[in-house]
Amino acid sequence: MHKTQHAQKITDRFRELVSQAGDSLPDEHYEELCLLIEAGINTALVERLEKMADKLQKFAHEVRNEAEYFD
């Protein structure tokens, strides 16, 4: 599922919960909530990608070191 779609589904579910509680919020608040959720997803993905990049960099360094001593 794409980040935007996932953020929208979470927002829609929150809207349902608010409505079931007998409350309401302006549409602008739900739009902002969706953006905040998407930003949170993006941050989590970037952090994960950075960890993966660090591992790849370490592995590449190890491969280069091994190549130097290869017979």
C-alpha positions in Angstrom: 0.0 0.0 0.0 1.3 3.5 -0.8 2.1 5.9 2.0 -0.5 8.4 1.0 -3.2 5.8 0.8 -2.2 4.3 4.1 -2.2 7.7 5.8 -5.7 8.4 4.3 -7.1 5.1 5.6 -5.8 5.9 9.1 -7.3 9.4 8.9 -10.6 8.0 7.7 -10.7 5.6 10.5 -10.0 8.4 13.0 -12.8 10.4 11.4 -15.1 7.5 12.0 -14.1 7.2 15.6 -14.7 10.9 16.2 -18.1 10.7 14.5 -19.1 7.7 16.5 -18.3 9.6 19.6 -20.7 12.3 18.5 -18.0 14.8 17.8 -16.8 16.5 14.6 -13.8 18.4 13.4 -13.3 20.6 10.4 -12.1 18.9 7.2 -8.9 21.0 7.4 -7.9 19.2 10.6 -8.3 15.8 9.0 -6.3 17.0 6.0 -3.5 18.1 8.4 -3.7 14.8 10.3 -3.3 12.9 7.0 -0.2 15.0 6.2 1.2 14.4 9.7 0.7 10.7 9.4 2.3 10.6 6.0 5.3 12.6 7.3 5.7 10.2 10.1 5.7 7.3 7.7 8.3 9.1 5.5 10.5 9.7 8.5 10.3 6.0 9.6 11.2 4.9 6.0 14.1 7.3 5.7 15.5 6.1 9.1 15.2 2.5 8.0 16.9 3.3 4.6 19.7 5.0 6.4 20.4 2.0 8.5 20.3 -0.2 5.4 22.7 2.1 3.7 25.1 2.0 6.6 25.1 -1.8 6.5 25.7 -1.8 2.8 28.6 0.6 3.2 30.1 -1.5 5.9 29.7 -4.6 3.7 31.3 -2.9 0.8 34.2 -1.9 2.9 34.7 -5.5 4.1 34.5 -6.7 0.5 37.2 -4.2 -0.6 39.4 -5.3 2.3 39.0 -9.0 1.4 39.7 -8.2 -2.3 43.1 -6.7 -1.3 44.2 -10.0 0.2 42.7 -12.3 -2.4 45.1 -14.7 -4.1 
